[in-house]
Amino acid sequence: MMLNKFLIVLLVMLFSPLSMMVSGWDNGLARRPPMGWLSWMRFACEIDCQTYPDECINEKLYKDMIDRLVDDGYLKAGYQYVNIDDCWMAMQRDPKTFRLLPNQTRFPSGIDGLAEYAHSKNVLLGLYEDIGTLTCARYPGTYYQGKDHTYIDAETFSDWKIDSIKVDGCYADNKQFNITYVEYSKALSEVEHKILYGCSWPFFKQDFSDNDYELIRKSCNLWRQFNDIFDSYQSVKGIIDLMGKHNEQFRRYHGPGGWFDPDMLIIGNYGLSLEQSKTQMAFWCMWSAPLLMSNDLRSIRPEMKEILLNKELIAIDQDPLGIMAKKISIKSNSHQVWVKKLSKSSDHDKHHPYAILYFNSEQLGSPKYISYRLSSLIDDDEATTNKTIEYDVYDLFGKTKNESYLETINSEQNLRLKVPTSGSVRIVKLLPKNI
Ligand code: GLA
C-alpha cells in the first residue's frame, strides 16, 4: 500500500510540467517572471538633456519612474524593477581601477546613489552592460579594449547594490557566447549582492537551432529572443508569430528561474490602439513573460494604465507553474488559439483552471465568432475518462468579477467568443467546478 502511494507520488513528480522542464540557474531569483520598467523603447539613447530635460537618460528620469511606480500603484501590482538601459556610462572606464563609471553630469549621485533612492522606496534597480568590446550604443563593454572585465564589473554592480543586469551582445564574437555569458553568470554568483541576470545570448544567433537553451537556462534568469520591439502593432505581431512558430521548442525551457523574454511592453506609447494594447498584455501574460513596461508613466492615458494594472491578467502571468501557453494547431490564417494551464488554487481541487486566448488578425469586416470545443483545447489528464468537467468562464478584460462572468460550460461544449478585428483578443479564465 505504502509502496503504491510512493510510486504514484514519484510518477506525478516525474511527469509534472515542472519536472519535464530543464532545471534553471539556481540563484533563487526570478521564480516568477520579473516585472518592472525599462527605459529603452521609449527613451532610447537620448542624452541631450538641454533640449529634452524630461526625456533624456539621466538620474531624474529614473527617479521619476521610481516615484510613479510607487505612487501610482504599479509597485503594489507587482512591478518591482526600474531598469536603466544603454547610455548611462562615461565614454571610458576608470583608467586606474578599470571600473565602469556613470556619466557624471547626467548621474551626479552615481548609480549607487540611485540604487539607494530606489531601495528606500522598496523598488529594485536594474542596469545595462554588454558582453562585447562596446555596448550597442558604443559605450564601454565587458571586453573594452580587448581586456576581460567580467569580474571587475560583477563586483562593481554588487558594490553599487544593483539588483538586475541586462547584458547585451553587440560588438562581440557570438561563437564565444557559450563561454563568455556563462563566465558572467559565474562572476555574478560569486559577488555579495544578488543580481538577476538577463542575457541577450540567443538573440544574436541567427539560427535558433544553434542555441543551447539548456545551457542558457542554466546560466541566465531571462534571455532576449528576438529583434528589438518597436512602437507598432507590426512589431508586436512579428513577435507573436515567432513565439508561435517556435512554441513547442521554447515551452520546454521556460519556467521558474529562467524565462524567454519577448522584449518590453510598449503599452501607453503611440503605436498601439486600445485593442492592440490589450493584445500585447494578454499574450505576454499567456506566455509567463517578463513584464517590463517601456513608456512614460508620468503621462500615460488612464485606459492604458488600466490594462497594465489588470490584476487578473497579472495573476495569469505570475501563475506559480510558470507555463508558456501552448499554441493550438488549427487551420486558419486569420485567427490563433492559445491555451495555458494554471495552478490549482488548493490541493483539494480535482482539476486545473485554464486561460484561453482567441486572437483575430483579420483586417476586414466586423467582429467574428471564434468557437472551439473545450476538450480539444485543454489536456486535463486528471479528468476521469468519459466524465465531462464543468467550468465557469470569466472574461479577463471584464471590469469586475460579477461583470466578467460569462457562462458555465462543460468540456464537451464549445467556447464561443466574438472577437474584434485588426489584432484583437478575447481572453478568458476557466474555473473548474469541483464535482
Ligand atoms: C540592443 C538591445 C536593446 C537596447 C539597445 C541599447 O539593440 O536589443 O534592447 O538595449 O541595444 O543600445
Residues whose N, C-alpha, C, O or C-beta is under 5 A from the ligand:
A	BS01	GLA	W40 D85 D86 C136 A137 D228
